[in-house]
Amino acid sequence: MLYARPAPGQATGRGRPRRYGAKLGSVSELARRLRDQATPLKVFLYGRHREVLAVETVVMHRRLKCPVRVVWVFRQTRFVAFFSTDLRLSPEQIIEYYGARWKIESGFKEIKQELGSTSCQARTADAVTNHLQFCLMAATLTWIYADRIVPDPQRRHVVKGRASFAFSDVRRLIADAALDPDFMRLWPGERKAPKNGFAALLLRLVA
């Protein structure tokens, strides 16, 4: 349930000043009432500039016990409501910050499916933590390598509406390079590989 902010200087009689104003209704009820006030906003989402239909207002949230900015984004007959306790953020920033969170979810998917972060055979907390950290380092090195590839690698699996390469495409390139016989030219001379070497471990995670 959402409430209006109390009017400044409003007399409340005895006791503490009021923290909540009039009851406004639920998120869905407010969305229906404010739908006609929505205006187009230009935002940068998922790698390109887009235009969304949105409306915003500042209300009091009973559970959070503080004022929040609510942004409703409408699409046909549906809507999505975004909440922010930082009232300094504009509606465009709130929408873009939410869209940027998708990269975090993609990152978790990459280390799970491509680097085997969930396939750890360790039995101690420290070993599991180390395994996860190595997976994160391998993912970071993979994207650093991808940023230096010219031209961009070809996408292995074609997906409608997506022209850029995927994490798996870069990992495959690294695996091919690491398994190539010429790869060892970086270390001239015969040397005994160190046991459980850091570089070897990262290469195995990426490959």
VOVEXVEX-289930 format. One record per residue: residue in three letters; x, y, z of N, C-alpha, C, O, CB in turn. Coordinates in steps of 0.001 Angstrom, whole numbers, plus 500000, padded with zeros to 6 digits. Glycine has a CB too. Layout:
N
alaXYZXYZXYZXYZXYZ...
//
This chain:
207
met500838498811500000500000500000500000500880501249500000501867501329500732499048500000501220leu500510502214499175501269503451499055500475504609499642499245504627499601501626503732497584tyr501213505580500191500595506728500837501218508009500295502355508021499824500752506648502376ala500445509080500376500978510385500002501915510879501096501835510435502242499834511404499757arg502791511786500739503677512384501735502891513409502545502064514129501985504918513045501058pro503133513488503851502387514464504663502709515887504227503849516205503891502710514286506161ala501702516724504238501904518113503832502813518811504831502627518650506037500554518857503716pro503799519588504360504704520284505293503957521314506124503141522076505605505846520967504528gly504245521326507418503622522297508308502190521981508663501496522811509250503677523633507698gln501731520771508308500349520402508603500181520175510101500955519436510709499939519137507816ala499187520800510687498940520655512124498390519268512407497439518822511764497961521742512633thr498981518604513355498540517250513694498028517145515117497670516053515560499669516272513493gly497983518241515838497515518171517215498579517596518123499772517820517916496249517341517306arg498160516875519100499097516289520046499818515088519432499387514510518435498369515872521326gly500937514744520075501680513571519636502698513895518553502947515055518226500730512521519136arg503271512843518016504295512997516992503692513464515670502518513206515401505043511682516791pro504479514147514849503963514575513537503666513365512655504296512316512792504974515511512831arg502726513518511772502324512423510899503434512090509913504082512979509360501035512777510149arg503641510800509704504656510347508755504042509994507410504749509935506404505404509146509314tyr502747509760507379502083509350506145500881510249505891500178510665506812501649507866506217gly500671510532504614499511511303504215498337510398503887498166509336504486499843512178503027ala497535510832502932496347510063502562496741508764501868497777508680501208495428510893501653lys495894507760502033496143506473501382495867506605499886494807507080499480495262505349502009leu496838506176499069496720506304497616496275505018496939495730505056495836498033506742497035gly496496503896497578496123502621496980497344501775496668498468502105497046495314502847495718ser497099500687495975498179499763495628498924500249494385498536501235493759497621498344495396val499991499546494045500772499892492856499914499760491600499993500600490704502024498995492746ser499103498719491531498251498506490356497177499580490248496884500062489154497599497123490412glu496593499954491378495557500991491353496129502332490907495508503048490121494909501132492736leu497313502667491411497939503917490982498321503870489507498228504882488812499174504210491832ala498749502711489023499108502578487614497908502870486720498046503529485689499652501171487329arg496741502387487108495539502645486299495166504125486319494722504668485307494357501802486809arg495344504778487468494962506188487563495953507105486853495568508146486320494843506597489019leu497223506722486844498254507580486259498571507243484810499403507905484190499508507488487071arg497923506230484267498232505770482903498111506892481880498938506984480973497308504623482512asp497109507736482006496899508805481023497942509915481136498076510725480219495510509396481190gln498684509966482246499694511005482428501081510571481950502033511347482025499760511402483886ala501196509348481466502497508827481035503002509589479816502226509957478934502402507323480719thr504305509818479778504944510532478674506116509713478142506674508902478881505422511936479128pro506505509900476884507654509157476331508967509626476956509193510823477133507715509323474796leu509823508668477284511159508948477810512187508238476943511980507098476528511286508502479297lys513293508916476673514374508306475907515418507757476871515985508493477678515012509330474925val515661506448476774516602505783477676517528504895476859517241504547475714515851504951478757phe518652504537477482519616503623476855519494502277477551519921502124478695521093504179476943leu518909501298476857518646499991477441519182498891476544518967498898475332517151499798477681tyr519887497938477161520329496731476465521088497045475176520887496402474145519137495852476154gly521961498048475259522865498321474157522363499261473088523052499463472087523216497083473535arg521193499842473257520715500786472246519729501763472873519187501519473952520056500037471061his519507502880472170518585503901472647517151503474472339516845503012471240518901505276472002arg516288503638473327514892503249473180513997504350473723514442505246474440514612501914473902glu512739504260473366511736505188473881510675504385474619510087503453474069511099506037472731val510439504760475875509461504045476692508413505034477187508668506234477293510149503322477889leu507246504515477482506148505326478004506116505153479514505912504044480008504776504923477358ala506317506249480255506462506124481704505860507323482421505657508388481838507935505974482082val505581507117483701505113508173484594505711507899485966505942506745486326503537508235484652glu505960508952486728506594508762488035505955509671489071505342510687488743508106509030487952thr506115509279490337505662510087491453506408509650492702506966508554492749504129509967491647val506418510510493712507069510202494984505990509938496022505087510752496215508012511363495439val506088508807496680505085508395497662505796507898498915507021507786498954504148507290497082met505005507609499926505526506987501146505228505496501096504111505079500791504906507636502426his506242504709501399506097503253501404506010502781502849506915503022503648507286502558500660arg504922502115503171504681501738504565505727500754505083506196500876506214503292501133504709arg506084499796504263507030498781504725508442499344504822509172499025505761507014497573503790leu508832500172503870510170500762503906510266501929504884511356502294505324510566501226502520lys509112502512505220509042503620506178509859504828505723510502505499506530509529503160507543cys509821505092504421510545506238503883509927506611502538509221505801501936512072505926503736pro510186507832502060509677508205500735510431507476499632511640507269499734509784509720500526val509727507091498592510331506397497455509796507012496163508667507497496102510033504862497507arg510634506976495145510193507390493816509773506141493050510544505190492918511322508173493051val508548506156492553508015505021491806507888505426490343507309506464490021506637504555492382val508434504596489466508363504835488023507605503675487394508016502520487498509796504985487390trp506495503995486741505726502983486020506082503061484542506008504130483936504192503176486234val506465501935483967506746501841482535505646500988481913505426499847482318508177501230482258phe504963501552480929503815500884480318504195500319478956504922500934478177502628501855480181arg503676499129478704503851498490477405502560497768477054502233496731477632505064497505477411gln501837498328476104500530497818475702499614497765476927499308498810477503500660496410475043thr499173496581477335498256496486478474498976496156479775498324495975480804497199495437478201arg500296496075479754501055495713480947501882496892481439502057497889480738501963494513480663phe502385496753482660503258497784483211504274497133484141504065496032484649502438498869483963val505378497844484349506402497446485309506661498646486208506819499766485723507724496963484592ala506704498417487514506933499500488472508319499356489079508684498283489559505851499501489582phe509093500441489058510428500469489640510421501405490850509853502496490801511487500923488589phe511061500962491933511126501741493163512565502179493416513508501428493169510584500924494360ser512718503399493910514042503894494278513921504761495523513092505670495585514686504692493111thr514760504468496515514791505301497718515689506516497539515699507411498385515261504483498912asp516447506555496440517288507711496128516453508686495301516299508509494092518597507284495359leu515923509700495949515033510640495270515772511561494314515140512307493566514287511463496284arg517103511522494324517871512371493407517914511790492002518224512504491049519289512561493926leu517609510511491861517657509873490548516455510281489708515333510378490204517709508347490691ser516712510516488431515631510831487502514946509539487068515516508462487236516167511611486270pro513738509621486516513080508404486016513918507670484977513947506439484962511731508753485418glu514607508422484098515454507783483092516584506991483743516890505877483318516032508831482138gln517202507563484774518298506865485452517809505596486142518485504568486105518965507789486473ile516650505664486763516114504485487455515867503356486460516187502200486738514804504836488201ile515300503686485306515033502661484290516337502085483750516456500872483577514194503246483136glu517317502948483482518592502474482931519364501641483949519994500650483579519448503659482472tyr519328502024485220520012501236486247519397499849486362520109498860486538519957501952487604tyr518078499779486262517436498468486315517864497619485119518149496430485265515901498618486347gly517908498238483929518324497491482751519759497010482853520092495940482344518160498336481519ala520625497802483516522029497408483653522189496179484538523196495478484444522846498560484221arg521212495912485393521304494742486274521261493437485491521707492403485988520176494764487296trp520729493474484272520652492246483485522041491693483190522211490481483063519901492498482178lys523039492577483080524402492114482833524915491277484003525703490350483811525335493306482586ile524467491605485210524870490818486377524308489406486267525011488429486524524392491490487689glu523031489306485881522422487987485722523120487200484611523325485992484735520917488122485417ser523479487884483535524190487207482448525554486712482919526003485635482525524356488149481244gly526212487510483768527513487099484288527428485831485119528280484951484999528112488207485116phe526403485731485964526224484511486754525942483311485852526422482206486105525079484691487767lys525165483538484805524871482445483871526142481966483176526325480767482966523835482894482825glu527022482908482818528258482547482122529177481702482997529710480691482538528990483802481670ile529367482107484259530285481340485102529682479997485505530415479068485844530653482142486353lys528347479883485471527718478601485794527789477638484615528213476492484766526260478813486209gln527371478108483437527258477218482289528563477057481524528845475980480999526199477725481364glu529362478118481456530566478073480634531824477731481422532743477118480879530752479388479947leu531881478119482696533102477925483479532928476920484612533883476641485337533561479243484046gly531743476381484773531547475311485749531655475726487195532187474974488012532515474253485502ser531162476912487537531260477357488930530420476499489867530714476417491060530829478808489046thr529373475854489339528519475015490187528970473563490202528326472722490828527080475093489718ser530076473259489517530562471873489450531764471647490352532559470738490112530926471510488018cys531901472453491371533045472331492277532935471043493094531869470718493617533131473562493215gln534049470314493199534090469071493962534711469261495344534924468292496072534863468018493195ala534997470502495698535629470768496991534638470530498125533424470537497927536169472212497047arg535186470322499306534343470027500465534556471005501614533923470867502661534608468623500947thr535418471974501444535635472963502501535207474338502001535196474600500798537125472982502951ala534857475203502936534365476534502569535429477336501826535120478021500851533915477299503819asp536686477254502283537761478012501638537989477528500208538203478333499302539061477895502448ala537943476216500010538170475676498667537049476078497713537304476407496555538291474149498719val535816476052498196534686476464497355534806477944496999534551478338495861533339476191498074thr535196478763497984535379480196497729536478480433496702536327481260495804535712480936499032asn537586479704496837538684479847495873538242479443494471538596480097493490539890479000496305his537469478365494384536981477911493079536123478994492422536274479274491233536170476602493227leu535229479599493195534370480648492649535191481858492222534919482460491184533315481065493677gln536195482217493020537028483370492672537830483121491398538000484030490585537973483703493823phe538324481897491218539036481573489982538095481652488777538492482105487704539666480168490077cys536850481211488958535876481310487867535613482767487505535516483108486326534559480618488256leu535499483622488514535274485042488254536477485674487565536318486509486675534971485780489558met537693485272487978538894485797487314538971485326485869539350486087484979540159485368488070ala538607484061485640538621483540484272537619484289483399537906484593482241538309482035484264ala536432484587483957535431485341483197535934486747482892535723487258481792534103485409483972thr536596487371483860537129488719483646538194488724482557538188489592481684537711489277484949leu539111487753482605540158487670481583539565487395480204540073487881479193541172486577481945thr538488486612480172537851486318478887537291487583478250537458487804477051536736485283479067trp536623488417479055536050489644478500537129490671478170536970491451477232535044490245479478ile538227490680478933539349491563478575539926491148477224540240491993476385540457491525479671tyr540060489840477027540540489326475742539560489684474623539971490063473526540738487795475811ala538257489561474911537246489864473893537291491327473481537040491660472322535851489514474408asp537610492199474431537652493628474132538787493983473189538766495040472560537786494423475408arg539788493097473086540957493372472249540920492638470915541841492774470110542214492997472988ile539874491868470673539774491122469421539297492046468302538283492730468445538815489916469577val540018492063467208539634492826466017539799491913464804540898491407464576540498494140465866pro538746491686464020537366492140464238536656491280465278537228490320465794536581492116462921asp535412491627465582534641490860466550534447489429466069534253489200464875533286491525466804pro534496488463466983534281487065466575532861486836466076531926487539466458534574486120467740gln532725485842465218531415485506464680530579484789465739531093483999466531531556484632463419arg529304485079465732528401484406466660528153482983466181527772482765465031527064485181466795arg528369482023467060528260480620466677526805480206466473526477479530465498528911479735467732his525938480613467393524519480285467304523746481564466991523745482511467778524004479626468628val523104481578465854522378482766465415521106482922466241520316481987466371522042482681463904val520921484118466798519726484443467566519095485679466946519777486674466704520058484673469078lys517815485619466693517121486736466057517200487981466935516898487935468128515652486372465775gly517605489080466334517693490343467054519001490561467784519177491596468427516590490432468019arg519941489598467704521229489741468381522353489571467372522519488508466774521369488713469534ala523115490631467198524212490589466232525568490428466907526520489976466270524209491847465390ser525674490790468188526961490727468873527280489292469284526396488440469374526961491648470104phe528567489049469531529013487714469911528670487429471373528382488341472148530526487566469677ala528708486157471728528390485728473086529661485323473823530729485203473224527386484561473065phe529531485117475123530666484702475948531228483374475466532444483182475442530251484596477421ser530348482459475084530800481138474632531637481234473363532526480411473149529602480222474393asp531364482228472516532156482395471295533596482779471624534534482285470998531521483460470386val533768483658472605535115484071473003535835482922473700537023482700473468535056485306473928arg535123482198474546535735481066475243536235480017474253537285479409474459534733480433476217arg535475479812473179535891478841472163537164479298471458538032478480471155534770478625471137leu537281480606471193538498481125470568539711480930471475540789480560471010538330482609470228ile539527481180472774540636481009473715541035479540473804542221479216473860540253481546475112ala540043478655473817540341477225473886541118476775472656542076476011472772539046476411474019asp540710477246471477541429476879470248542863477395470272543789476701469854540697477427469014ala543039478636470772544390479211470821545264478486471834546447478258471579544325480702471164ala544694478119472987545477477459474034545881476048473635546923475555474068544688477417475333leu545066475393472811545366474025472395546216473972471129546642472895470714544081473260472174asp546463475124470517547286475162469314548748474913469678549224475461470672547130476519468585pro549483474095468897550903473838469217551749475104469257552709475178470024551495472882468204asp551412476098468445552193477331468428552029478145469705552787479084469945551801478172467239phe551044477790470525550815478543471754552027478478472675552289479431473408549579478014472478met552775477371472652553920477198473542555132478015473111556134478044473825554295475742473613arg555063478677471963556180479522471545556353480727472459557392481386472445555978479986470116leu555332481003473246555454482106474197556475481788475278556999482694475925554099482416474831trp556762480494475479557739480077476487558834479261475792558780478031475813557054479243477635pro559829479919475176560878479173474468561702478335475435561913478709476589561795480134473697gly562156477203474939562961476317475773562081475354476538560920475643476825563821477121476739glu562645474216476862561882473209477586561938473506479073563004473542479687562416471792477294arg560777473714479619560675473952481050559581473060481619558558472800480985560385475448481350lys559829472614482806558834471789483461557717472691483972557955473638484722559463470963484618ala556505472381483553555374473209483968555174473087485468555199471979486003554087472805483216pro554976474202486156554755474137487600553460473408487921552466473535487207554728475542488202lys553487472658488983552311471909489386551224472869489846551468473773490645552656470903490499asn550007472652489319548870473514489647549188474981489368548855475860490163548473473336491116gly549835475237488231550193476601487882548972477489487742547911477044487303550987476619486602phe549131478750488119548013479699488084547500479889486657546294479850486415548439481053488676ala548431480098485706548017480311484319547343479069483750546348479164483032549221480698483456ala547901477892484080547316476655483569545906476445484109545021475979483392548197475463483930leu545708476790485368544384476628485964543370477552485305542247477141485012544438476897487466leu543764478799485071542849479733484423542518479285483008541373479396482568543447481135484401leu543527478775482288543281478305480930542324477119480923541472477011480041544594477923480256arg542462476233481903541550475090481960540132475541482260539175474982481724542014474084483015leu539987476555483120538651477056483431538003477691482213536820477482481943538713478061484571val538797478475481477538253479148480303537982478158479182536958478243478503539208480234479823ala538911477210478989538761476247477899537717475196478218537467474308477403540087475578477601
//
